[in-house]
Amino acid sequence: MERSFRTEIESLKLGTGDTFHGEGILAVTKALLQSGVTYVGGYQGSPITHLLDVMVQAKDYMNELGVHVEACTNESSAAAMLAASVMYPVRGAVTWKSVVGTNVASDALSNLASPGVLGGALIVVGEDYGEGASVIQERTHAFALKSALWLLDPRPNLPNIVRLVEKAFELSEV
């Protein structure tokens, strides 16, 4: 049975002065919309699955906002979507799980990191920290350094997460 995200979708519609309550990945989703993202793509996997699940179920609201949402076949195809922000002044975000997904996307990311970005591009990577959380105990920090990509690792605090999503777009556009 498919889970309904009706409540979560309604929280995405909160405006200035409203108080948001929810889990971290939903705060990221709300922050993406507040930051003027025009497309979001990705490959599902815990702990970031809800980002795409909520946006896919909120298709009508995403259409109203002019946000294209794409559930991709793998991390590499998601990373290739970022070419839109390299070539055009639009903000976009993609998401996948852990360093394993980053390894799958590495060819596309290596090419995207070199020419610069006209728009804002953000990659949301879900990493499970702690013993036994992931099959591979690598982290994406090393990949970010190698590829000269900004890596922001927010504290688990909703206002801080939202602030860093907004800052990530600003850094990308610089």
C-alpha positions as CSV (number, residue, x, y, z in Angstrom):
1,M,0.0,0.0,0.0
2,E,1.4,3.4,-1.0
3,R,1.8,5.9,1.8
4,S,-0.1,9.2,1.4
5,F,1.8,12.4,2.1
6,R,-1.3,14.7,2.1
7,T,-0.4,16.3,5.4
8,E,3.2,16.9,4.3
9,I,2.0,18.4,1.0
10,E,-0.1,20.9,2.9
11,S,2.9,21.9,5.0
12,L,4.8,22.8,1.8
13,K,2.1,25.5,1.2
14,L,2.9,27.4,4.4
15,G,3.7,31.0,3.9
16,T,5.5,33.9,5.6
17,G,4.7,33.9,9.3
18,D,3.4,30.3,9.4
19,T,5.3,27.8,11.6
20,F,6.6,24.7,9.9
21,H,6.8,21.4,11.8
22,G,8.1,18.3,10.2
23,E,11.1,16.0,9.7
24,G,14.4,17.2,8.2
25,I,14.0,16.0,4.7
26,L,10.6,17.7,4.5
27,A,12.3,20.9,5.7
28,V,14.8,20.5,2.8
29,T,11.9,20.1,0.4
30,K,10.2,23.2,1.7
31,A,13.5,25.1,1.5
32,L,14.0,24.1,-2.1
33,L,10.6,25.5,-3.0
34,Q,11.2,28.7,-1.0
35,S,14.5,29.1,-2.8
36,G,12.8,29.2,-6.2
37,V,13.8,25.8,-7.5
38,T,12.5,25.1,-11.0
39,Y,13.3,21.4,-11.2
40,V,14.0,18.5,-8.8
41,G,15.1,15.1,-9.8
42,G,16.6,12.1,-8.1
43,Y,16.8,8.5,-7.3
44,Q,15.0,7.2,-4.2
45,G,16.7,5.7,-1.3
46,S,16.5,6.1,2.5
47,P,17.0,8.6,4.2
48,I,16.0,11.0,1.4
49,T,13.2,9.1,-0.2
50,H,10.4,11.4,1.1
51,L,11.8,14.4,-0.8
52,L,10.8,12.9,-4.1
53,D,7.8,11.0,-2.8
54,V,6.2,14.2,-1.4
55,M,6.9,16.2,-4.6
56,V,5.6,13.4,-6.9
57,Q,2.4,13.2,-4.9
58,A,2.1,17.0,-4.9
59,K,2.1,17.1,-8.7
60,D,-0.7,19.6,-9.0
61,Y,1.0,22.0,-6.5
62,M,4.3,21.5,-8.2
63,N,2.7,22.4,-11.6
64,E,1.1,25.4,-10.0
65,L,4.6,26.6,-8.9
66,G,6.2,25.7,-12.2
67,V,8.5,23.0,-10.7
68,H,9.3,20.0,-12.8
69,V,9.8,16.8,-10.8
70,E,11.5,13.8,-12.2
71,A,12.0,10.4,-10.5
72,C,15.1,9.2,-12.3
73,T,16.2,5.7,-13.3
74,N,19.5,6.1,-11.5
75,E,21.8,8.7,-9.8
76,S,23.7,9.4,-13.1
77,S,20.6,10.4,-14.9
78,A,19.7,12.6,-12.0
79,A,23.1,14.3,-12.0
80,A,22.7,14.9,-15.8
81,M,19.7,17.0,-15.0
82,L,22.0,19.6,-13.4
83,A,23.2,20.5,-16.9
84,A,20.1,22.7,-17.0
85,S,21.6,24.9,-14.3
86,V,25.0,24.9,-16.0
87,M,23.6,26.1,-19.2
88,Y,20.7,28.3,-18.1
89,P,20.0,30.7,-15.2
90,V,17.6,28.3,-13.4
91,R,17.8,26.7,-9.9
92,G,17.6,23.0,-9.7
93,A,18.3,20.2,-7.3
94,V,18.8,16.5,-7.4
95,T,19.0,13.9,-4.7
96,W,20.2,10.4,-4.0
97,K,21.4,8.2,-1.2
98,S,24.9,8.2,0.2
99,V,28.3,7.9,-1.4
100,V,27.3,4.8,-3.4
101,G,24.9,7.0,-5.3
102,T,27.6,9.7,-5.7
103,N,29.9,7.0,-7.2
104,V,27.2,6.1,-9.8
105,A,26.8,9.8,-10.6
106,S,30.5,10.5,-10.7
107,D,31.0,10.7,-14.5
108,A,28.2,13.2,-14.9
109,L,29.3,15.2,-11.8
110,S,32.9,15.4,-13.0
111,N,31.8,17.0,-16.3
112,L,29.3,19.3,-14.6
113,A,31.8,20.6,-12.0
114,S,34.3,21.9,-14.5
115,P,32.4,24.5,-16.7
116,G,30.8,26.5,-13.9
117,V,27.1,27.2,-13.2
118,L,24.8,29.9,-14.6
119,G,22.0,29.0,-12.3
120,G,22.0,27.4,-8.9
121,A,22.6,23.7,-8.6
122,L,22.2,21.7,-5.4
123,I,22.8,18.0,-4.7
124,V,21.0,16.6,-1.6
125,V,22.8,13.5,-0.5
126,G,21.3,11.3,2.2
127,E,24.0,9.7,4.3
128,D,23.3,7.3,7.2
129,Y,25.9,8.1,9.8
130,G,26.9,5.6,12.5
131,E,27.9,2.0,12.8
132,G,26.1,-0.4,10.5
133,A,24.1,2.4,8.9
134,S,25.5,1.9,5.4
135,V,27.1,-1.0,3.6
136,I,30.1,1.2,2.8
137,Q,31.4,3.5,5.5
138,E,32.7,6.1,3.0
139,R,31.4,9.6,3.1
140,T,30.9,12.1,0.3
141,H,33.3,14.7,1.8
142,A,36.3,13.2,-0.2
143,F,34.3,13.2,-3.5
144,A,33.3,16.9,-2.9
145,L,37.0,17.9,-2.3
146,K,38.2,15.9,-5.4
147,S,35.5,17.5,-7.6
148,A,35.8,21.0,-6.2
149,L,32.1,21.0,-5.1
150,W,30.8,22.8,-2.1
151,L,29.7,20.4,0.7
152,L,27.4,21.7,3.4
153,D,26.7,19.3,6.3
154,P,24.0,20.9,8.4
155,R,23.3,20.2,12.1
156,P,19.9,18.5,12.6
157,N,18.1,21.7,13.3
158,L,15.2,22.7,10.9
159,P,15.9,26.5,10.7
160,N,19.6,25.7,10.1
161,I,18.8,23.2,7.4
162,V,16.6,25.7,5.6
163,R,19.2,28.4,5.9
164,L,21.9,26.2,4.4
165,V,19.7,25.2,1.4
166,E,19.3,28.9,0.7
167,K,23.0,29.5,1.1
168,A,23.9,26.5,-1.0
169,F,22.1,28.1,-4.0
170,E,23.8,31.4,-3.4
171,L,27.3,29.7,-3.2
172,S,26.5,27.8,-6.4
173,E,25.5,30.9,-8.3
174,V,28.7,32.7,-7.3
